[in-house]
Amino acid sequence: MKKNILILTGDNLGISNNQIEWKNIEILKYPVIINDREFRESDEYTAQYLIDRFKKENVSAHSQALVKGDMIEVIEANKDKYDAIIHVIMGSNISAATFQTAESVKKEYENIVPIINIDTKQVIAGVGTILLRLIEILKDTQDPNELCKTMDVIVKNTFSLLCLPDLNYLYRGGRIGRAKSLLGSVLKIIPVVGLFGDDWASGIVPIGKGRTPRTANKIIIEKIKQKMVKNKVETIKLITILDYEDNKSPALQDLENQIKAELRYEKLIHGYPRLVEAIHTGPGAWVASFALN
């Protein structure tokens, strides 16, 4: 029997609301602290807003975990309207506080409404890519056990690769150490880092160094080819790509061209950057997330 399901998630998705084809969804906004002032994503406070400030000012920015009160407010408003709530969460390896809060809320409501927490093991477009795959899966099954098994496989086979010309933004956001953050700026290279569903405990790891955007993109393509071979996948289900300014950068266009020339896939989309994501990427960054199945 078809169930009435609410999807709950945070706004670090790497995709726009218009790209989410599920009408019953609530998107919570991560608090973003810029120079000791709190912001939330809005028409005014966007990724481009923060990127522009990074370029013009010596800005200090970091994010905070999703607020428990915000989660509870949504659940209280919807607990009698839905058969279940599925919470798609940024990776516990990246934000343990957000995941622990979600688990706490789930326990509080265990006798009121079923809540399924999906730990994506991802950030940015990786979270959005898994969300879109979840929506596809919900068309075929809404059995909790089968759904969880399927999503576990999808999470393990989702990979994000980020080209970050300046790793200092990742360092300031608390995602990597100081030594790694110096690498790109000192050597004048483009570091490529990755977050892999099949090795999530390692967190964000270095993959390679490109002298140009084209060589950085080649590193992405070769890494994904390796993952496809390892997992015996011939066609990628979904690819999400985006950059952190206008989604028209030559680097992103080159990546799209290389993907089209080198990889087989069912769907490729241009994502949408949000305020909370720009904290860690900084100016000039671009990202690709791949769901193999």
C-alpha positions as CSV (number, residue, x, y, z in Angstrom):
1,M,0.0,0.0,0.0
2,K,1.2,3.4,-0.9
3,K,2.3,5.4,2.1
4,N,2.2,9.1,2.7
5,I,5.8,10.1,3.4
6,L,7.5,13.3,4.4
7,I,11.1,13.9,3.5
8,L,13.1,16.1,5.8
9,T,16.6,17.3,5.0
10,G,19.1,20.2,5.5
11,D,19.9,22.8,2.8
12,N,23.5,21.6,2.1
13,L,22.3,19.8,-1.0
14,G,24.1,21.2,-4.0
15,I,20.7,21.2,-5.9
16,S,17.9,23.7,-6.0
17,N,14.4,23.1,-4.6
18,N,13.0,23.1,-8.2
19,Q,15.2,20.0,-8.9
20,I,13.5,18.0,-6.2
21,E,10.5,16.2,-7.6
22,W,8.8,15.3,-4.3
23,K,6.0,17.6,-3.1
24,N,6.1,16.6,0.6
25,I,9.5,17.9,1.7
26,E,10.8,20.2,4.4
27,I,14.3,21.7,4.0
28,L,15.9,23.0,7.2
29,K,18.4,25.7,6.9
30,Y,21.9,25.4,8.5
31,P,22.9,28.4,10.6
32,V,25.9,30.1,9.0
33,I,28.1,32.4,11.1
34,I,29.8,35.2,9.2
35,N,32.0,37.5,11.3
36,D,30.0,36.5,14.4
37,R,26.6,37.2,12.8
38,E,24.1,34.4,12.0
39,F,22.7,34.1,8.5
40,R,20.3,31.6,6.9
41,E,20.0,30.9,3.1
42,S,17.6,33.4,1.5
43,D,17.2,35.3,-1.8
44,E,19.7,37.8,-0.5
45,Y,22.1,35.5,1.4
46,T,23.2,33.0,-1.2
47,A,26.4,31.2,-2.0
48,Q,27.4,34.0,-4.3
49,Y,26.8,36.5,-1.5
50,L,29.4,34.7,0.6
51,I,31.8,34.2,-2.3
52,D,31.7,37.9,-3.1
53,R,32.5,38.7,0.6
54,F,35.4,36.2,0.6
55,K,36.8,38.1,-2.4
56,K,36.5,41.6,-0.9
57,E,37.0,41.1,2.8
58,N,38.9,39.1,5.3
59,V,35.8,37.1,6.3
60,S,35.5,34.5,9.0
61,A,32.7,32.0,8.3
62,H,31.6,28.7,9.7
63,S,28.4,26.6,9.9
64,Q,26.6,25.1,12.9
65,A,24.7,21.9,13.2
66,L,21.0,21.8,12.4
67,V,18.9,23.1,15.3
68,K,17.0,20.5,17.2
69,G,14.1,22.9,17.8
70,D,13.8,23.3,14.0
71,M,13.6,19.5,13.5
72,I,11.0,19.2,16.3
73,E,8.9,22.1,14.9
74,V,8.6,20.3,11.6
75,I,7.8,17.0,13.1
76,E,5.2,18.4,15.4
77,A,3.5,20.1,12.5
78,N,3.5,16.9,10.4
79,K,3.4,13.9,12.8
80,D,-0.4,13.3,12.3
81,K,-0.3,13.9,8.5
82,Y,2.2,11.2,7.4
83,D,2.8,7.5,7.8
84,A,6.6,8.0,8.1
85,I,9.3,10.7,7.9
86,I,12.6,10.1,6.1
87,H,15.4,12.4,7.2
88,V,18.2,12.7,4.7
89,I,21.2,13.9,6.7
90,M,24.7,15.2,5.9
91,G,27.3,12.6,6.7
92,S,27.9,11.7,10.4
93,N,31.6,11.7,9.5
94,I,31.3,15.4,8.6
95,S,28.7,16.7,11.1
96,A,28.4,14.2,14.0
97,A,26.3,16.8,15.9
98,T,23.6,17.0,13.3
99,F,23.4,13.2,13.0
100,Q,23.3,12.7,16.8
101,T,20.5,15.3,17.1
102,A,18.5,13.5,14.4
103,E,18.9,10.2,16.2
104,S,17.8,11.9,19.5
105,V,14.7,13.3,17.8
106,K,13.9,9.9,16.2
107,K,14.0,8.2,19.7
108,E,11.8,10.9,21.2
109,Y,9.1,10.2,18.5
110,E,9.5,6.4,18.2
111,N,6.0,5.7,19.5
112,I,4.4,8.7,17.7
113,V,5.6,8.6,14.1
114,P,8.2,6.4,12.4
115,I,11.4,8.3,11.4
116,I,14.1,6.8,9.2
117,N,17.4,8.6,9.4
118,I,19.6,8.2,6.3
119,D,23.2,9.0,7.0
120,T,24.4,10.0,3.5
121,K,28.2,10.0,4.5
122,Q,28.3,13.0,2.1
123,V,28.4,16.7,1.9
124,I,27.2,19.3,-0.7
125,A,26.1,17.7,-4.0
126,G,26.6,14.2,-2.5
127,V,23.7,14.8,-0.1
128,G,21.5,16.1,-2.9
129,T,22.5,13.2,-5.2
130,I,21.5,10.7,-2.6
131,L,18.2,12.6,-2.0
132,L,17.3,12.4,-5.7
133,R,18.1,8.7,-5.7
134,L,15.9,8.2,-2.7
135,I,13.0,9.8,-4.5
136,E,13.5,7.4,-7.4
137,I,13.6,4.4,-5.0
138,L,10.4,5.5,-3.2
139,K,8.5,5.1,-6.5
140,D,9.3,1.4,-6.4
141,T,9.3,0.5,-2.7
142,Q,8.2,2.1,0.6
143,D,8.9,-1.0,2.7
144,P,11.2,0.3,5.5
145,N,13.5,-2.7,5.6
146,E,13.9,-2.9,1.8
147,L,14.3,0.8,1.5
148,C,17.0,0.9,4.1
149,K,18.9,-1.9,2.4
150,T,18.7,-0.2,-1.0
151,M,19.7,3.2,0.4
152,D,22.7,1.6,2.2
153,V,24.0,0.3,-1.2
154,I,23.4,3.7,-2.8
155,V,25.3,5.5,0.0
156,K,28.2,3.1,-0.3
157,N,28.3,3.7,-4.1
158,T,28.1,7.5,-4.0
159,F,31.3,9.5,-4.4
160,S,32.0,13.2,-4.4
161,L,35.1,14.9,-5.8
162,L,35.9,18.5,-5.2
163,C,38.4,20.8,-7.0
164,L,39.4,23.5,-4.5
165,P,41.9,26.1,-5.7
166,D,42.2,27.3,-2.1
167,L,42.1,24.7,0.6
168,N,42.1,27.3,3.4
169,Y,38.3,27.5,3.2
170,L,38.0,23.8,4.0
171,Y,40.5,24.3,6.8
172,R,38.7,27.3,8.3
173,G,35.5,25.2,8.3
174,G,37.2,22.6,10.3
175,R,37.2,19.9,7.6
176,I,41.0,19.4,7.1
177,G,44.2,20.1,8.9
178,R,46.4,23.2,8.6
179,A,49.2,21.4,6.7
180,K,46.8,20.2,4.0
181,S,45.3,23.6,3.6
182,L,48.7,25.1,2.8
183,L,49.3,22.7,-0.1
184,G,47.4,24.3,-2.9
185,S,48.3,27.9,-2.2
186,V,52.0,27.2,-1.7
187,L,52.5,25.0,-4.8
188,K,50.0,27.0,-7.1
189,I,48.1,23.8,-8.0
190,I,44.5,22.7,-7.9
191,P,44.0,20.1,-5.2
192,V,41.4,17.4,-5.8
193,V,39.8,15.9,-2.7
194,G,37.2,13.2,-2.4
195,L,34.5,11.9,0.0
196,F,33.7,8.2,-0.7
197,G,30.7,6.2,0.5
198,D,32.8,3.0,0.6
199,D,35.4,4.7,2.7
200,W,33.5,7.2,4.7
201,A,35.4,6.8,7.9
202,S,38.4,8.5,6.3
203,G,36.5,11.7,5.8
204,I,37.7,14.1,3.1
205,V,40.8,12.7,1.5
206,P,43.4,14.0,-1.0
207,I,43.1,12.4,-4.5
208,G,45.5,14.3,-6.6
209,K,46.9,17.7,-7.8
210,G,46.1,19.3,-11.1
211,R,48.2,22.1,-12.7
212,T,45.2,23.2,-14.7
213,P,41.5,22.8,-14.4
214,R,41.7,20.3,-17.3
215,T,44.2,18.1,-15.5
216,A,42.2,18.3,-12.3
217,N,39.2,17.1,-14.2
218,K,41.1,14.2,-15.6
219,I,41.8,13.1,-12.1
220,I,38.1,13.1,-11.3
221,I,37.3,11.1,-14.4
222,E,40.0,8.5,-13.7
223,K,39.0,8.1,-10.1
224,I,35.4,7.4,-11.1
225,K,36.5,5.0,-13.8
226,Q,38.4,3.1,-11.1
227,K,35.2,3.0,-8.9
228,M,33.1,1.8,-11.8
229,V,35.5,-1.1,-12.4
230,K,35.8,-2.0,-8.8
231,N,32.0,-2.1,-8.4
232,K,31.4,-3.7,-11.8
233,V,29.2,-0.8,-13.0
234,E,29.0,0.1,-16.6
235,T,26.5,3.0,-16.4
236,I,26.3,5.7,-13.7
237,K,22.8,6.3,-12.5
238,L,23.2,10.0,-11.6
239,I,25.9,12.7,-11.8
240,T,25.6,16.2,-10.3
241,I,28.0,18.9,-11.1
242,L,28.2,22.5,-10.0
243,D,30.6,25.4,-9.4
244,Y,30.4,28.1,-6.8
245,E,29.8,31.1,-8.8
246,D,27.7,31.0,-12.0
247,N,27.7,27.3,-13.1
248,K,29.3,28.5,-16.3
249,S,32.9,28.5,-15.5
250,P,35.3,27.1,-18.1
251,A,36.5,24.5,-15.6
252,L,32.9,23.2,-15.1
253,Q,32.3,23.1,-18.8
254,D,35.5,21.2,-19.4
255,L,34.4,18.7,-16.7
256,E,31.0,18.2,-18.4
257,N,32.8,17.7,-21.7
258,Q,35.1,15.1,-20.3
259,I,32.2,13.3,-18.6
260,K,30.2,13.1,-21.8
261,A,33.3,11.9,-23.7
262,E,34.6,9.4,-21.2
263,L,31.7,8.0,-19.1
264,R,28.4,6.3,-19.6
265,Y,25.5,7.6,-17.4
266,E,21.8,7.8,-17.3
267,K,21.4,11.4,-16.0
268,L,23.6,14.4,-15.5
269,I,22.4,17.6,-13.9
270,H,23.8,21.0,-13.1
271,G,23.3,21.5,-9.4
272,Y,22.8,24.7,-7.4
273,P,25.1,26.1,-4.7
274,R,23.8,27.3,-1.4
275,L,25.1,29.6,1.3
276,V,26.2,26.9,3.8
277,E,28.2,25.0,1.1
278,A,30.2,28.1,0.0
279,I,31.8,28.2,3.5
280,H,34.0,25.2,2.7
281,T,34.6,25.6,-1.0
282,G,35.5,29.3,-1.4
283,P,35.9,31.1,-4.8
284,G,36.7,29.2,-7.9
285,A,35.7,25.7,-6.6
286,W,33.8,23.1,-8.6
287,V,32.3,19.7,-7.5
288,A,31.0,16.5,-9.0
289,S,29.0,13.8,-7.2
290,F,28.4,10.3,-8.7
291,A,25.8,7.8,-7.7
292,L,26.9,4.6,-9.4
293,N,23.6,2.8,-8.7
